[in-house]
Amino acid sequence: MIANKKYVDDEVDTKKAKTIYLPITTFRDNHIVTPLNTGGAAITGANDRASTTIVLPSDLTTITKITFWGYSNVAETDGMVAGVYVVGGADNEARDNHNFFVTDVTTTTNFAVNDNVKWEITSADSAVLSDFTAGDYLTWIEIRYNAEISADCATNAQIGGILIEYE
């Protein structure tokens, strides 16, 4: 037996990410804004967008992931593509001090009509994600329609909410 042998399991980080769930509160089509009380919006056409806002909590150090949740209106063996736009800033900063747009976020593959689908953004998709800090006001956390890209179908889903994971 080897003395003082360390096992990988001995060093596992048990710290879990904190989460905030945000229902979709606004739907936009051709710049016509519709406040929602149902907590969801159908994103099926060229100008469709669903969004919400938040002031980030005081215990936030960094955002690790933003996940948009919904369910599909179509069956697809490949993924479904969408665009994601996030804008925000701290008190006494420009409202768009930190912002990014990722045009081609894709869901998992092989889903049926009414299956849950999700689109995930991490700092690998945009380094700006890690620029947001506690107290920042995110004026837009938005998912947008995107046309078909390669084998992935165009956005055609009912979007219900957004999950923010942070440390």
DSSP file (Angstrom, degrees, kcal/mol; ACC not computed):
  #  RESIDUE AA STRUCTURE BP1 BP2  ACC     N-H-->O    O-->H-N    N-H-->O    O-->H-N    TCO  KAPPA ALPHA  PHI   PSI    X-CA   Y-CA   Z-CA
    1    1 A M              0   0    0      0, 0.0     2,-0.5     0, 0.0     0, 0.0   0.000 360.0 360.0 360.0 142.0    0.0    0.0    0.0
    2    2 A I    >   -     0   0    0      1,-0.0     3,-0.9     2,-0.0     2,-0.1  -0.787 360.0-131.8 -92.6 126.4    1.2    3.5   -0.8
    3    3 A A  T 3  S+     0   0    0     -2,-0.5    -1,-0.0     1,-0.2     0, 0.0  -0.467  84.6  10.3 -75.6 147.9    1.2    5.9    2.1
    4    4 A N  T 3  S+     0   0    0      1,-0.2     2,-0.3    -2,-0.1    -1,-0.2   0.714  83.5 166.3  59.1  24.5   -0.3    9.3    1.7
    5    5 A K    <   -     0   0    0     -3,-0.9     2,-0.4     1,-0.0    -1,-0.2  -0.539  25.7-145.3 -71.6 132.3   -1.8    8.4   -1.7
    6    6 A K        -     0   0    0     -2,-0.3     2,-0.3     3,-0.0    -1,-0.0  -0.816   7.0-149.7 -99.8 138.9   -4.4   11.0   -2.8
    7    7 A Y    >>  -     0   0    0     -2,-0.4     3,-1.3     1,-0.1     4,-0.5  -0.802  22.4-123.4-104.3 148.9   -7.5    9.9   -4.7
    8    8 A V  G >4 S+     0   0    0     -2,-0.3     3,-1.8     1,-0.3     4,-0.2   0.892 112.7  60.6 -56.0 -40.3   -9.2   12.1   -7.2
    9    9 A D  G >4 S+     0   0    0      1,-0.3     3,-1.0     2,-0.2    -1,-0.3   0.766  93.8  65.1 -60.9 -24.8  -12.4   11.7   -5.2
   10   10 A D  G <4 S+     0   0    0     -3,-1.3    -1,-0.3     1,-0.2    -2,-0.2   0.732 106.4  42.8 -68.5 -21.0  -10.7   13.3   -2.2
   11   11 A E  G << S+     0   0    0     -3,-1.8    -1,-0.2    -4,-0.5    -2,-0.2   0.216  78.7 136.0-112.2  14.3  -10.4   16.6   -4.1
   12   12 A V    <   -     0   0    0     -3,-1.0     2,-0.7    -4,-0.2    -3,-0.0  -0.438  57.2-125.5 -65.9 131.4  -13.8   16.8   -5.7
   13   13 A D        -     0   0    0     -2,-0.2    -1,-0.1     1,-0.1    -2,-0.1  -0.694  24.7-173.9 -79.7 116.2  -15.3   20.2   -5.4
   14   14 A T        +     0   0    0     -2,-0.7     2,-0.3     2,-0.1    -1,-0.1   0.412  43.6 121.2 -93.1   2.3  -18.7   19.9   -3.8
   15   15 A K        -     0   0    0      1,-0.0     2,-0.3   152,-0.0    -2,-0.1  -0.515  52.3-152.0 -67.4 125.8  -19.6   23.5   -4.2
   16   16 A K        -     0   0    0     -2,-0.3     2,-0.1     1,-0.1    -2,-0.1  -0.767  17.2-107.9-102.6 146.5  -22.8   23.7   -6.3
   17   17 A A        -     0   0    0     -2,-0.3     2,-0.2     1,-0.1   150,-0.2  -0.397  31.0-126.4 -67.2 145.8  -23.8   26.5   -8.5
   18   18 A K  E     -A  166   0A   0    148,-2.9   148,-2.6    -2,-0.1     2,-0.3  -0.618  27.8-152.5 -87.7 155.0  -26.6   28.7   -7.4
   19   19 A T  E     -A  165   0A   0     -2,-0.2     2,-0.4   146,-0.2   146,-0.2  -0.945  17.8-166.4-133.7 153.5  -29.5   29.2   -9.7
   20   20 A I  E     -A  164   0A   0    144,-1.9   144,-2.9    -2,-0.3     2,-0.5  -0.995  14.3-151.5-133.1 128.4  -32.2   31.8  -10.4
   21   21 A Y  E     -A  163   0A   0     -2,-0.4   142,-0.2   142,-0.2    -2,-0.0  -0.891  12.9-171.6-102.1 131.1  -35.2   31.0  -12.6
   22   22 A L  E     -A  162   0A   0    140,-3.2   140,-2.8    -2,-0.5     2,-0.1  -0.979  15.7-138.8-122.8 121.0  -36.8   33.8  -14.5
   23   23 A P  E     -A  161   0A   0      0, 0.0     2,-0.3     0, 0.0   138,-0.3  -0.467  34.5 -99.5 -71.4 150.5  -40.1   33.5  -16.4
   24   24 A I        +     0   0    0    136,-2.1    15,-0.2    15,-0.6    28,-0.2  -0.556  44.9 174.7 -66.8 130.2  -40.3   35.1  -19.8
   25   25 A T        +     0   0    0     26,-2.1    11,-2.8    -2,-0.3     2,-0.4   0.573  54.9  46.5-116.7 -14.4  -42.1   38.4  -19.3
   26   26 A T  E     -EF  35  51B   0     25,-2.0    25,-2.5     9,-0.2     2,-0.4  -0.995  53.6-167.9-138.2 137.3  -42.0   40.2  -22.7
   27   27 A F  E     -EF  34  50B   0      7,-2.1     7,-2.9    -2,-0.4     2,-0.4  -0.980  10.9-167.5-120.0 135.1  -42.7   39.1  -26.3
   28   28 A R  E     +EF  33  49B   0     21,-2.7    21,-1.8    -2,-0.4     2,-0.4  -0.981  12.7 172.7-126.2 136.9  -41.7   41.3  -29.3
   29   29 A D  E >  S-E   32   0B   0      3,-1.5     3,-1.6    -2,-0.4    19,-0.2  -0.947  81.3 -15.9-139.8 117.0  -42.7   40.9  -32.9
   30   30 A N  T 3  S-     0   0    0     17,-0.5     3,-0.1    -2,-0.4    18,-0.1   0.886 127.3 -56.6  53.1  41.5  -41.7   43.7  -35.3
   31   31 A H  T 3  S+     0   0    0     16,-0.3     2,-0.7     1,-0.2    -1,-0.3   0.600 105.0 131.7  66.9  14.2  -40.9   46.0  -32.4
   32   32 A I  E <   -E   29   0B   0     -3,-1.6    -3,-1.5     2,-0.0     2,-0.4  -0.885  49.0-149.1 -93.2 114.6  -44.5   45.6  -31.0
   33   33 A V  E     -E   28   0B   0     -2,-0.7    -5,-0.2    -5,-0.2    -7,-0.0  -0.718  15.2-172.8 -92.4 129.9  -43.9   44.8  -27.3
   34   34 A T  E     -E   27   0B   0     -7,-2.9    -7,-2.1    -2,-0.4     2,-0.1  -0.954  17.6-140.6-123.1 111.7  -46.4   42.6  -25.5
   35   35 A P  E     -E   26   0B   0      0, 0.0     2,-0.4     0, 0.0    -9,-0.2  -0.458  24.4-141.8 -65.2 143.3  -46.1   42.1  -21.8
   36   36 A L        +     0   0    0    -11,-2.8     5,-0.1    -2,-0.1    -2,-0.0  -0.853  31.3 176.5-111.6 143.0  -46.9   38.5  -20.8
   37   37 A N  S    S+     0   0    0     -2,-0.4    -1,-0.1     3,-0.1   -12,-0.1   0.315  79.6  68.7-117.5   3.0  -48.8   37.2  -17.9
   38   38 A T  S    S-     0   0    0      2,-0.2     3,-0.1   -13,-0.0   -13,-0.1   0.578 101.0-123.0 -96.0 -12.0  -48.6   33.6  -19.0
   39   39 A G  S    S+     0   0    0    -15,-0.2   -15,-0.6     1,-0.2     2,-0.3   0.766  78.0  69.3  77.0  25.3  -44.9   33.1  -18.6
   40   40 A G        -     0   0    0    -17,-0.1     2,-0.3   -16,-0.1    -2,-0.2  -0.990  53.8-159.0-167.3 163.0  -44.1   32.1  -22.1
   41   41 A A  E     -B  159   0A   0    118,-2.0   118,-3.3    -2,-0.3     2,-0.6  -0.994  24.5-121.7-150.2 140.6  -43.9   33.1  -25.8
   42   42 A A  E     -B  158   0A   0     -2,-0.3     2,-0.8   116,-0.3   116,-0.2  -0.738  21.5-164.1 -83.9 121.5  -44.0   31.4  -29.2
   43   43 A I  E     +B  157   0A   0    114,-3.2   114,-1.7    -2,-0.6     3,-0.1  -0.889  42.0 125.0-107.1 101.2  -40.9   32.1  -31.1
   44   44 A T        +     0   0    0     -2,-0.8     2,-0.3   112,-0.2    -1,-0.2   0.467  53.0  61.3-136.5  -8.6  -41.7   31.0  -34.7
   45   45 A G  S >  S-     0   0    0     -3,-0.2     3,-2.1   102,-0.0   100,-0.2  -0.818  87.3 -93.4-132.4 168.6  -41.1   34.0  -37.0
   46   46 A A  T 3  S+     0   0    0      1,-0.3   101,-0.1    -2,-0.3    99,-0.1   0.697 120.0  33.3 -53.9 -31.1  -38.4   36.2  -38.3
   47   47 A N  T 3  S+     0   0    0     97,-0.1   -17,-0.5    99,-0.0   -16,-0.3   0.274  86.5 128.1-110.7  12.2  -38.9   39.1  -35.8
   48   48 A D    <   +     0   0    0     -3,-2.1    97,-2.4   -19,-0.2     2,-0.3  -0.478  27.9 167.4 -75.5 136.8  -40.0   37.1  -32.7
   49   49 A R  E     -FG  28 144B   0    -21,-1.8   -21,-2.7    95,-0.2     2,-0.4  -0.993  18.8-162.8-146.5 143.9  -38.1   37.7  -29.5
   50   50 A A  E     +FG  27 143B   0     93,-2.3    93,-2.5    -2,-0.3     2,-0.3  -0.996  25.4 155.4-129.3 136.1  -38.8   36.7  -25.8
   51   51 A S  E     -FG  26 142B   0    -25,-2.5   -26,-2.1    -2,-0.4   -25,-2.0  -0.910  23.2-171.0-151.2 173.4  -37.1   38.3  -22.9
   52   52 A T  E     - G   0 141B   0     89,-1.0    89,-1.3    -2,-0.3     2,-0.3  -0.913  19.2-129.3-154.9 179.0  -37.0   39.3  -19.3
   53   53 A T  E     +     0   0B   0     -2,-0.3     2,-0.3    87,-0.2    86,-0.2  -0.889  20.8 176.4-132.9 163.8  -34.9   41.5  -17.0
   54   54 A I  E     - G   0 138B   0     84,-1.5    84,-3.1    -2,-0.3     2,-0.6  -0.964  31.1-132.5-162.4 149.0  -33.1   41.1  -13.6
   55   55 A V  E     - G   0 137B   0     -2,-0.3    82,-0.2    82,-0.2    81,-0.1  -0.958  45.9-117.4 -98.4 122.8  -30.9   42.8  -11.1
   56   56 A L        -     0   0    0     80,-3.0    79,-1.8    -2,-0.6    77,-0.0  -0.323  34.0-101.0 -66.6 141.6  -28.2   40.2  -10.3
   57   57 A P    >   -     0   0    0      0, 0.0     3,-1.6     0, 0.0    78,-0.2  -0.147  23.3-116.8 -65.6 156.3  -28.1   39.1   -6.7
   58   58 A S  T 3  S+     0   0    0      1,-0.3    76,-0.2    76,-0.2    -2,-0.1   0.692 111.5  58.5 -67.5 -20.5  -25.5   40.4   -4.2
   59   59 A D  T 3  S+     0   0    0      2,-0.0     2,-0.4     0, 0.0    -1,-0.3   0.342  80.1 115.9 -92.1   8.9  -23.9   37.0   -3.7
   60   60 A L    <   +     0   0    0     -3,-1.6    74,-0.9     1,-0.2     3,-0.1  -0.640  29.5 166.6 -81.2 128.5  -23.1   36.6   -7.4
   61   61 A T  S    S-     0   0    0     -2,-0.4     2,-0.3     1,-0.4    -1,-0.2   0.772  71.5 -11.6 -99.9 -47.6  -19.4   36.5   -8.3
   62   62 A T        -     0   0    0     71,-0.1   105,-2.4    69,-0.0     2,-0.5  -0.990  63.0-117.7-153.3 147.0  -19.7   35.2  -11.9
   63   63 A I  E     -C  166   0A   0     66,-0.6   103,-0.3    69,-0.4     3,-0.1  -0.749  26.3-178.3 -82.2 128.9  -22.4   33.8  -14.2
   64   64 A T  E     -     0   0A   0    101,-2.4    59,-0.5    -2,-0.5     2,-0.3   0.738  63.2  -0.9 -98.8 -28.3  -21.4   30.3  -15.3
   65   65 A K  E     -C  165   0A   0    100,-1.6   100,-3.0    57,-0.2     2,-0.4  -0.972  48.1-156.6-162.1 144.1  -24.4   29.5  -17.6
   66   66 A I  E     -CD 164 121A   0     55,-2.3    55,-2.5    -2,-0.3     2,-0.5  -0.997  19.5-170.0-121.5 125.8  -27.6   30.9  -18.9
   67   67 A T  E     -CD 163 120A   0     96,-2.8    96,-3.1    -2,-0.4     2,-0.5  -0.969  11.3-154.4-120.5 126.6  -30.1   28.3  -20.1
   68   68 A F  E     -CD 162 119A   0     51,-2.8    51,-2.0    -2,-0.5     2,-0.3  -0.878  18.4-159.8 -96.8 126.6  -33.3   29.2  -22.1
   69   69 A W  E     +CD 161 118A   0     92,-3.1    91,-2.2    -2,-0.5    92,-1.5  -0.841  27.8 122.1-111.5 143.9  -36.0   26.5  -21.6
   70   70 A G  E     -CD 159 117A   0     47,-2.1    47,-2.6    -2,-0.3     2,-0.4  -0.925  50.0 -97.0-167.6-166.8  -39.0   25.8  -23.8
   71   71 A Y  E     -CD 158 116A   0     87,-2.1    87,-2.8    45,-0.3    45,-0.2  -0.987  36.6-108.4-133.8 150.0  -40.8   23.1  -25.7
   72   72 A S  E     -C  157   0A   0     43,-2.6    42,-3.0    -2,-0.4    85,-0.2  -0.436  11.6-162.2 -79.2 142.5  -40.6   22.4  -29.4
   73   73 A N  S    S+     0   0    0     83,-2.6     2,-0.3    40,-0.2    40,-0.2   0.443  80.0  44.1 -93.0  -4.2  -43.5   23.0  -31.8
   74   74 A V  S    S-     0   0    0     82,-0.5     2,-0.4    38,-0.2    41,-0.2  -0.906  81.7-114.2-136.6 161.1  -41.8   20.6  -34.4
   75   75 A A        +     0   0    0     -2,-0.3     2,-0.3    37,-0.1    37,-0.2  -0.784  39.7 173.2 -92.7 144.3  -40.1   17.3  -34.6
   76   76 A E  B     -J  111   0C   0     35,-2.8    35,-2.3    -2,-0.4     4,-0.1  -0.975  34.1-162.1-154.7 134.0  -36.4   17.4  -35.6
   77   77 A T  S    S+     0   0    0     -2,-0.3    33,-0.4    33,-0.3    -1,-0.1   0.740  89.3  44.8 -87.6 -24.9  -33.6   14.9  -35.8
   78   78 A D  S    S-     0   0    0     73,-0.3    32,-0.6     1,-0.2    33,-0.4  -0.162 105.5 -75.3 -96.1-160.8  -31.0   17.6  -35.8
   79   79 A G        -     0   0    0     30,-0.2    74,-2.3    -2,-0.1     2,-0.5  -0.323  33.2-119.7 -92.6 177.2  -31.0   20.6  -33.4
   80   80 A M  B     -k  153   0D   0     28,-0.3    27,-1.7    72,-0.2     2,-0.3  -0.985  28.7-145.1-117.4 127.8  -33.0   23.9  -33.3
   81   81 A V  E     +H  106   0B   0     72,-2.5    65,-0.5    -2,-0.5     2,-0.3  -0.653  23.7 164.7 -96.7 148.5  -31.0   27.1  -33.6
   82   82 A A  E     -H  105   0B   0     23,-2.1    23,-2.6    -2,-0.3     2,-0.3  -0.958  31.8-116.8-150.0 164.8  -31.8   30.4  -31.9
   83   83 A G  E     - I   0 144B   0     61,-2.2    61,-3.2    -2,-0.3     2,-0.4  -0.831  21.8-155.7-104.9 148.4  -30.0   33.7  -31.2
   84   84 A V  E     -HI 102 143B   0     18,-2.7    18,-2.8    -2,-0.3     2,-0.4  -0.991   9.1-175.4-128.1 131.6  -29.3   34.9  -27.7
   85   85 A Y  E     -HI 101 142B   0     57,-2.4    57,-2.9    -2,-0.4     2,-0.4  -0.993   1.9-179.3-128.8 127.8  -28.8   38.6  -26.7
   86   86 A V  E     +HI 100 141B   0     14,-2.4    14,-2.2    -2,-0.4     2,-0.4  -0.996   3.5 175.3-131.8 131.3  -27.7   39.8  -23.2
   87   87 A V  E     +HI  99 140B   0     53,-2.3    53,-1.5    -2,-0.4    52,-0.8  -0.993  16.0 129.2-135.2 137.6  -27.3   43.4  -22.2
   88   88 A G  E     -HI  98 138B   0     10,-2.3    10,-2.9    -2,-0.4     2,-0.3  -0.993  21.1-176.3-172.8 175.0  -26.5   45.0  -18.8
   89   89 A G  E     - I   0 137B   0     48,-1.4    48,-3.1    -2,-0.3     3,-0.1  -0.969  30.0 -95.9-172.6 167.3  -24.5   47.2  -16.6
   90   90 A A    >   -     0   0    0     -2,-0.3     3,-1.8    46,-0.3    46,-0.1  -0.295  60.8 -64.5 -86.0 172.7  -24.0   48.4  -13.1
   91   91 A D  T 3  S+     0   0    0      1,-0.3    -1,-0.2    44,-0.1     3,-0.1  -0.361 126.0  15.3 -55.5 134.6  -25.4   51.5  -11.4
   92   92 A N  T 3  S+     0   0    0      1,-0.3     2,-0.3    -3,-0.1    -1,-0.3   0.692 107.4 107.1  68.0  21.5  -23.9   54.6  -13.0
   93   93 A E  S <  S-     0   0    0     -3,-1.8    -1,-0.3     1,-0.0    -4,-0.1  -0.836  85.1 -83.1-117.0 162.0  -22.7   52.6  -16.1
   94   94 A A    >   -     0   0    0     -2,-0.3     3,-2.1     1,-0.1     4,-0.2  -0.376  41.0-119.8 -59.1 143.1  -24.2   52.6  -19.6
   95   95 A R  T 3  S+     0   0    0      1,-0.3    44,-0.4     2,-0.1     3,-0.2   0.739 115.3  42.4 -62.1 -21.2  -27.1   50.2  -19.7
   96   96 A D  T 3  S+     0   0    0      1,-0.1    -1,-0.3    -9,-0.1    -7,-0.2  -0.049  72.9 125.7-113.5  31.7  -25.2   48.2  -22.4
   97   97 A N  S <  S+     0   0    0     -3,-2.1     2,-0.5     1,-0.2    -8,-0.2   0.881  83.0  31.5 -56.8 -39.7  -21.8   48.4  -20.7
   98   98 A H  E    S+H   88   0B   0    -10,-2.9   -10,-2.3    -4,-0.2     2,-0.3  -0.986  84.5 145.4-118.0 123.8  -21.6   44.6  -21.0
   99   99 A N  E     +H   87   0B   0     -2,-0.5     2,-0.3   -12,-0.2   -12,-0.2  -0.993  17.7 174.6-156.1 151.8  -23.4   43.0  -23.9
  100  100 A F  E     -H   86   0B   0    -14,-2.2   -14,-2.4    -2,-0.3     2,-0.4  -0.989  14.7-155.0-153.7 157.1  -23.1   40.1  -26.3
  101  101 A F  E     -H   85   0B   0     -2,-0.3     2,-0.6   -16,-0.2   -16,-0.2  -0.986   4.8-168.8-134.5 122.1  -25.1   38.4  -29.1
  102  102 A V  E     -H   84   0B   0    -18,-2.8   -18,-2.7    -2,-0.4     3,-0.4  -0.960   4.6-169.3-111.4 117.8  -24.6   34.7  -30.0
  103  103 A T  E    S+     0   0B   0     -2,-0.6     2,-0.2   -20,-0.2    -1,-0.1   0.709  72.6  42.5 -83.6 -20.7  -26.4   34.0  -33.3
  104  104 A D  E     +     0   0B   0    -23,-0.1     2,-0.4   -20,-0.1    -1,-0.2  -0.437  61.6 156.2-133.6  61.8  -26.2   30.3  -33.5
  105  105 A V  E     -H   82   0B   0    -23,-2.6   -23,-2.1    -3,-0.4     2,-0.4  -0.749  27.5-157.0 -86.2 131.1  -27.0   28.6  -30.2
  106  106 A T  E     -H   81   0B   0     -2,-0.4    14,-0.4   -25,-0.2   -25,-0.2  -0.873   7.0-137.2-118.2 143.8  -28.3   25.0  -30.8
  107  107 A T        -     0   0    0    -27,-1.7    12,-0.1    -2,-0.4    -1,-0.1  -0.136  42.4 -77.6 -77.4-179.8  -30.4   22.7  -28.8
  108  108 A T        -     0   0    0     10,-0.3   -28,-0.3     1,-0.1    -1,-0.2  -0.230  58.9-107.6 -67.7 173.5  -29.9   19.0  -28.3
  109  109 A T  S    S+     0   0    0      1,-0.2   -31,-0.2   -30,-0.1   -30,-0.2  -0.545  79.7  36.7-107.6 169.5  -30.9   16.7  -31.2
  110  110 A N  S    S+     0   0    0    -32,-0.6     2,-0.3   -33,-0.4   -33,-0.3   0.967  70.6 154.2  59.9  66.6  -33.6   14.3  -32.0
  111  111 A F  B     -J   76   0C   0    -35,-2.3   -35,-2.8   -33,-0.4     2,-0.2  -0.864  31.7-138.3-123.3 158.8  -36.7   15.7  -30.3
  112  112 A A    >   -     0   0    0     -2,-0.3     3,-2.0   -37,-0.2   -40,-0.3  -0.551  43.6 -68.0-106.3 171.4  -40.4   15.4  -31.0
  113  113 A V  T 3  S+     0   0    0      1,-0.3   -40,-0.2    -2,-0.2    -1,-0.1  -0.401 123.9  16.7 -57.9 135.9  -43.3   17.9  -30.9
  114  114 A N  T 3  S+     0   0    0    -42,-3.0    -1,-0.3     1,-0.3     2,-0.2   0.467  92.1 137.2  73.1   5.7  -43.9   19.1  -27.3
  115  115 A D    <   -     0   0    0     -3,-2.0   -43,-2.6   -41,-0.2    -1,-0.3  -0.580  62.6-106.2 -74.8 144.5  -40.5   17.8  -26.1
  116  116 A N  E     -D   71   0A   0    -45,-0.2     2,-0.3    -2,-0.2   -45,-0.3  -0.482  42.9-176.0 -66.7 140.3  -38.6   20.1  -23.8
  117  117 A V  E     -D   70   0A   0    -47,-2.6   -47,-2.1    -2,-0.2     2,-0.3  -0.945   5.9-165.4-135.1 157.1  -35.7   21.8  -25.4
  118  118 A K  E     -D   69   0A   0     -2,-0.3     2,-0.4   -49,-0.2   -10,-0.3  -0.993  14.0-151.9-145.5 152.5  -33.0   24.2  -24.1
  119  119 A W  E     -D   68   0A   0    -51,-2.0   -51,-2.8    -2,-0.3     2,-0.4  -0.994  21.2-159.2-122.0 128.1  -30.3   26.5  -25.4
  120  120 A E  E     -D   67   0A   0     -2,-0.4     2,-0.4   -14,-0.4   -53,-0.2  -0.899   9.4-168.5-117.3 139.2  -27.2   27.0  -23.2
  121  121 A I  E     +D   66   0A   0    -55,-2.5   -55,-2.3    -2,-0.4     2,-0.2  -0.989  13.9 167.0-122.0 130.3  -24.7   29.9  -23.1
  122  122 A T    >>  -     0   0    0     -2,-0.4     3,-1.6   -57,-0.2     4,-1.4  -0.751  56.2 -88.2-127.6 179.5  -21.4   29.7  -21.2
  123  123 A S  T 34 S+     0   0    0    -59,-0.5     6,-0.1     1,-0.3     7,-0.1   0.708 124.0  68.6 -65.1 -17.4  -18.3   31.8  -21.2
  124  124 A A  T 34 S+     0   0    0      1,-0.2    -1,-0.3     2,-0.1     3,-0.2   0.794 102.9  44.9 -67.7 -26.8  -17.0   29.5  -24.0
  125  125 A D  T <4 S+     0   0    0     -3,-1.6     2,-0.3     1,-0.3    -2,-0.2   0.823 136.6   1.7 -83.6 -34.9  -19.8   31.1  -26.2
  126  126 A S    ><  -     0   0    0     -4,-1.4     3,-1.5     1,-0.1    -1,-0.3  -0.874  54.7-153.5-156.1 120.3  -19.0   34.7  -25.0
  127  127 A A  G >  S+     0   0    0     -2,-0.3     3,-1.2     1,-0.3     4,-0.2   0.732  92.8  75.5 -64.1 -21.6  -16.3   35.8  -22.6
  128  128 A V  G >> S+     0   0    0      1,-0.3     3,-2.3     2,-0.2     4,-0.6   0.783  77.0  76.7 -61.7 -26.8  -18.5   38.8  -21.8
  129  129 A L  G X4 S+     0   0    0     -3,-1.5     3,-0.9     1,-0.3   -66,-0.6   0.865  91.7  52.4 -52.8 -38.6  -20.7   36.5  -19.7
  130  130 A S  G <4 S+     0   0    0     -3,-1.2    -1,-0.3    -4,-0.3    -2,-0.2   0.542  94.3  73.2 -78.1  -5.3  -18.1   36.6  -17.0
  131  131 A D  G <4 S+     0   0    0     -3,-2.3    -1,-0.2    -4,-0.2     2,-0.2   0.714  74.5  96.1 -78.8 -20.7  -18.1   40.4  -17.0
  132  132 A F    <<  +     0   0    0     -3,-0.9   -69,-0.4    -4,-0.6     2,-0.2  -0.497  56.9 179.5 -72.2 137.8  -21.5   40.6  -15.2
  133  133 A T    >   -     0   0    0     -2,-0.2     3,-2.1     1,-0.1   -77,-0.2  -0.787  37.2 -55.8-132.9 175.0  -21.2   41.0  -11.5
  134  134 A A  T 3  S+     0   0    0    -74,-0.9   -76,-0.2     1,-0.3    -1,-0.1  -0.213 120.9  19.4 -52.3 135.5  -23.5   41.4   -8.4
  135  135 A G  T 3  S+     0   0    0    -79,-1.8    -1,-0.3     1,-0.3   -44,-0.1   0.287  85.8 140.7  86.5 -10.0  -25.9   44.3   -8.7
  136  136 A D    <   -     0   0    0     -3,-2.1   -80,-3.0   -79,-0.2     2,-0.7  -0.395  49.8-133.6 -64.1 142.8  -25.7   44.6  -12.5
  137  137 A Y  E     -GI  55  89B   0    -48,-3.1   -48,-1.4   -82,-0.2     2,-0.9  -0.892  12.0-154.8 -99.1 112.0  -29.1   45.3  -14.1
  138  138 A L  E     -GI  54  88B   0    -84,-3.1   -84,-1.5    -2,-0.7   -50,-0.3  -0.786  12.0-176.8 -87.7 106.1  -29.6   43.0  -17.1
  139  139 A T  E    S+     0   0B   0     -2,-0.9     2,-0.4   -52,-0.8    -1,-0.2   0.746  71.5  28.8 -78.5 -24.2  -32.0   45.1  -19.3
  140  140 A W  E     + I   0  87B   0    -53,-1.5   -53,-2.3    -3,-0.1     2,-0.4  -0.971  49.3 165.7-138.2 123.1  -32.3   42.3  -21.9
  141  141 A I  E     +GI  52  86B   0    -89,-1.3   -89,-1.0    -2,-0.4     2,-0.4  -0.908  39.3 168.3-124.9 102.4  -31.9   38.6  -21.5
  142  142 A E  E     -GI  51  85B   0    -57,-2.9   -57,-2.4    -2,-0.4     2,-0.4  -0.907  38.2-157.9-132.1 141.6  -33.4   37.6  -24.8
  143  143 A I  E     -GI  50  84B   0    -93,-2.5   -93,-2.3    -2,-0.4     2,-0.3  -0.965  25.5-163.9-112.8 136.7  -33.8   34.6  -27.1
  144  144 A R  E     -GI  49  83B   0    -61,-3.2   -61,-2.2    -2,-0.4   -95,-0.2  -0.857  25.5 -97.7-123.1 152.3  -34.5   35.5  -30.7
  145  145 A Y        -     0   0    0    -97,-2.4     2,-0.4    -2,-0.3   -63,-0.1  -0.372  40.1-170.9 -58.7 142.8  -35.8   33.6  -33.8
  146  146 A N        -     0   0    0    -65,-0.5     9,-2.1   -64,-0.1   -65,-0.2  -0.994  20.2-120.9-139.0 138.0  -33.0   32.4  -36.1
  147  147 A A        -     0   0    0     -2,-0.4     5,-0.1     7,-0.2  -102,-0.0  -0.227  51.9 -67.5 -69.7 164.2  -33.4   30.9  -39.5
  148  148 A E        -     0   0    0      6,-0.1     2,-0.5     7,-0.1     5,-0.2  -0.219  48.4-162.1 -52.1 136.3  -32.3   27.4  -40.3
  149  149 A I  B >   -L  152   0E   0      3,-1.5     3,-2.1    -3,-0.1    -1,-0.1  -0.985  55.7 -50.8-126.0 119.3  -28.5   26.9  -40.2
  150  150 A S  T 3  S-     0   0    0     -2,-0.5    -2,-0.0     1,-0.3     0, 0.0  -0.332 123.9 -16.7  55.0-124.9  -27.0   23.9  -42.0
  151  151 A A  T 3  S+     0   0    0     -3,-0.1     2,-0.3     2,-0.1    -1,-0.3   0.605 115.6  99.8 -86.2 -11.9  -29.0   20.8  -40.7
  152  152 A D  B <  S-L  149   0E   0     -3,-2.1    -3,-1.5   -74,-0.1   -72,-0.2  -0.584  73.7-124.3 -80.6 134.6  -30.4   22.6  -37.7
  153  153 A C  B     -k   80   0D   0    -74,-2.3   -72,-2.5    -2,-0.3    -4,-0.1  -0.272  29.4 -93.0 -75.5 161.8  -34.0   23.8  -38.0
  154  154 A A        -     0   0    0    -74,-0.2    -7,-0.2     1,-0.2     2,-0.2  -0.236  58.5 -76.1 -65.3 160.2  -35.2   27.4  -37.5
  155  155 A T        +     0   0    0     -9,-2.1    -1,-0.2   -75,-0.1   -73,-0.1  -0.426  62.5 154.6 -61.4 126.8  -36.5   28.5  -34.1
  156  156 A N        +     0   0    0     -2,-0.2   -83,-2.6    -3,-0.1   -82,-0.5  -0.533  30.2 112.5-155.0  78.1  -40.0   27.1  -33.6
  157  157 A A  E     -BC  43  72A   0   -114,-1.7  -114,-3.2   -85,-0.2     2,-0.7  -0.967  66.3-113.7-150.3 159.0  -40.7   26.7  -29.9
  158  158 A Q  E     -BC  42  71A   0    -87,-2.8   -87,-2.1    -2,-0.3     2,-0.5  -0.904  36.9-151.1 -94.5 115.2  -42.7   28.0  -27.0
  159  159 A I  E     +BC  41  70A   0   -118,-3.3  -118,-2.0    -2,-0.7   -89,-0.3  -0.794  22.9 170.0 -96.1 126.2  -40.2   29.7  -24.6
  160  160 A G  E     -     0   0A   0    -91,-2.2  -136,-2.1    -2,-0.5     2,-0.3   0.809  51.6 -25.2-104.7 -38.3  -41.1   29.6  -20.9
  161  161 A G  E     -AC  23  69A   0    -92,-1.5   -92,-3.1  -138,-0.3     2,-0.4  -0.978  46.3-113.4-168.8 177.4  -38.1   30.7  -18.9
  162  162 A I  E     -AC  22  68A   0   -140,-2.8  -140,-3.2    -2,-0.3     2,-0.5  -0.983  16.6-155.2-130.0 134.1  -34.5   31.3  -18.3
  163  163 A L  E     -AC  21  67A   0    -96,-3.1   -96,-2.8    -2,-0.4     2,-0.5  -0.958   8.7-162.6-111.2 122.7  -32.2   29.7  -15.7
  164  164 A I  E     -AC  20  66A   0   -144,-2.9  -144,-1.9    -2,-0.5     2,-0.4  -0.921   3.5-163.0-104.8 124.4  -29.1   31.6  -14.6
  165  165 A E  E     +AC  19  65A   0   -100,-3.0  -101,-2.4    -2,-0.5  -100,-1.6  -0.893  20.8 162.1-104.1 137.0  -26.4   29.6  -12.9
  166  166 A Y  E      AC  18  63A   0   -148,-2.6  -148,-2.9    -2,-0.4  -103,-0.2  -0.966 360.0 360.0-150.4 164.1  -23.8   31.5  -10.9
  167  167 A E              0   0    0   -105,-2.4  -104,-0.1    -2,-0.3    -1,-0.1   0.287 360.0 360.0-117.5 360.0  -21.1   31.3   -8.3
